[in-house]
């Protein structure tokens, strides 16, 4: 699977090199990137290389933080989980792509009691970066009503 994905990404890279002017918009969808491992460390830079400045949006499709979402403020997991999110968005933002995170079941504490608190913590962390092109969607105002 990873080999197929790498070959597919490389073919997009080659196509992008020759046809960048004809691209109107590009959306990169990435799911299940919630732990720093070989696959994540390989795919994220390859995807960032596909960013066309001013034309690309990146959507993280959930399970952004394994195994059970963002560490709550003051918890021992807080710094590690922040690092996991940074590993996903920093290469994309460095390439000037807007980045949006959609929560998945792991982000919701696998539907546990702290699920909403962990989603709020993830949204608060992203908001604290003070980058309007880095967001959790839907916005927290929608989630708390």
C-alpha positions as CSV (number, residue, x, y, z in Angstrom):
1,X,0.0,0.0,0.0
2,X,2.7,2.5,1.0
3,X,4.7,1.6,-2.2
4,X,1.6,2.3,-4.3
5,X,1.0,5.6,-2.5
6,X,4.6,6.7,-3.0
7,X,4.5,5.8,-6.7
8,X,1.2,7.7,-7.0
9,X,2.6,10.8,-5.2
10,X,5.7,10.7,-7.4
11,X,3.6,10.6,-10.5
12,X,1.7,13.6,-9.2
13,X,5.0,15.4,-8.5
14,X,6.2,14.8,-12.1
15,X,2.9,15.9,-13.5
16,X,2.9,18.9,-11.3
17,X,6.3,20.0,-12.5
18,X,5.1,20.1,-16.1
19,X,1.5,21.3,-15.6
20,X,1.5,23.7,-12.7
21,X,0.2,26.6,-14.8
22,X,-3.0,24.7,-15.7
23,X,-3.9,23.8,-12.1
24,X,-6.6,26.0,-10.7
25,X,-7.0,24.5,-7.3
26,X,-5.4,21.5,-5.5
27,X,-6.7,19.9,-2.4
28,X,-4.6,17.4,-0.5
29,X,-6.5,15.0,1.8
30,X,-4.5,13.2,4.5
31,X,-6.1,10.8,7.0
32,X,-4.8,8.8,10.0
33,X,-1.6,10.8,10.4
34,X,-1.9,10.9,14.1
35,X,1.4,9.3,15.2
36,X,4.9,10.1,14.2
37,X,6.2,7.0,12.5
38,X,7.9,6.0,9.2
39,X,4.7,6.3,7.1
40,X,3.8,9.7,8.5
41,X,7.4,11.0,8.2
42,X,7.4,9.8,4.6
43,X,4.0,10.9,3.4
44,X,3.9,14.4,5.0
45,X,7.0,15.7,3.2
46,X,5.9,14.2,-0.1
47,X,2.5,15.8,0.2
48,X,4.1,19.2,1.1
49,X,6.1,18.9,-2.1
50,X,2.8,18.9,-4.0
51,X,1.7,22.2,-2.6
52,X,1.3,24.9,-5.3
53,X,1.6,28.3,-3.7
54,X,-1.8,30.0,-3.7
55,X,-3.6,27.0,-5.2
56,X,-3.4,24.3,-2.6
57,X,-5.4,23.5,0.5
58,X,-4.6,20.7,2.9
59,X,-7.3,18.8,4.8
60,X,-6.4,16.3,7.6
61,X,-9.3,14.0,7.7
62,X,-9.3,12.8,11.3
63,X,-7.4,10.6,13.7
64,X,-5.0,13.5,13.9
65,X,-3.6,12.4,17.3
66,X,-3.3,8.8,18.3
67,X,-4.2,7.0,20.4
68,X,-6.8,9.2,22.2
69,X,-6.6,12.8,21.1
70,X,-5.0,16.0,22.3
71,X,-3.5,15.9,25.8
72,X,-5.4,18.2,28.1
73,X,-3.7,21.2,29.5
74,X,-1.2,20.2,32.3
75,X,-1.3,16.5,31.3
76,X,1.8,14.5,30.6
77,X,0.5,14.0,27.0
78,X,0.1,17.7,26.3
79,X,3.6,18.3,24.8
80,X,3.8,15.0,22.9
81,X,0.4,15.5,21.3
82,X,1.2,19.1,20.3
83,X,4.3,17.7,18.6
84,X,2.2,15.3,16.6
85,X,0.0,18.1,15.3
86,X,3.1,20.3,14.5
87,X,4.6,17.4,12.5
88,X,1.5,17.5,10.3
89,X,0.9,21.2,9.7
90,X,4.4,22.8,9.8
91,X,5.6,21.4,6.4
92,X,2.3,22.4,4.8
93,X,2.3,25.9,6.3
94,X,6.0,26.3,5.4
95,X,4.8,25.7,1.8
96,X,2.1,28.4,2.3
97,X,-0.9,26.0,2.1
98,X,-3.9,26.6,4.4
99,X,-4.4,23.6,6.7
100,X,-7.7,22.4,8.1
101,X,-8.1,19.6,10.7
102,X,-11.3,17.6,10.9
103,X,-11.6,15.5,14.1
104,X,-11.8,11.7,13.9
105,X,-12.8,9.2,16.5
106,X,-9.3,9.1,18.1
107,X,-9.4,12.9,18.4
108,X,-12.7,12.5,20.3
109,X,-10.9,10.2,22.9
110,X,-12.3,7.3,21.0
111,X,-15.8,8.5,22.1
112,X,-14.7,8.6,25.7
113,X,-15.8,10.9,28.5
114,X,-13.0,13.4,27.7
115,X,-13.8,13.6,24.0
116,X,-15.3,17.1,23.9
117,X,-12.5,18.4,26.2
118,X,-9.9,16.9,23.9
119,X,-11.5,18.4,20.8
120,X,-11.6,21.8,22.5
121,X,-7.9,21.4,23.5
122,X,-7.0,20.6,19.9
123,X,-8.9,23.6,18.7
124,X,-7.4,25.9,21.4
125,X,-3.9,24.6,20.5
126,X,-4.4,25.4,16.8
127,X,-5.9,28.8,17.6
128,X,-2.9,29.6,19.9
129,X,-0.7,29.4,16.8
130,X,-2.3,32.7,15.7
131,X,-2.5,31.6,12.1
132,X,-5.8,32.2,10.4
133,X,-4.8,29.6,7.8
134,X,-4.5,26.8,10.4
135,X,-7.8,25.7,11.8
136,X,-9.9,22.9,13.3
137,X,-13.2,22.6,11.5
138,X,-15.9,23.0,12.4
139,X,-14.9,26.0,14.6
140,X,-15.3,25.5,18.3
141,X,-18.3,27.8,18.5
142,X,-20.3,25.3,16.5
143,X,-19.1,22.4,18.7
144,X,-20.1,23.9,22.0
145,X,-23.7,24.5,21.3
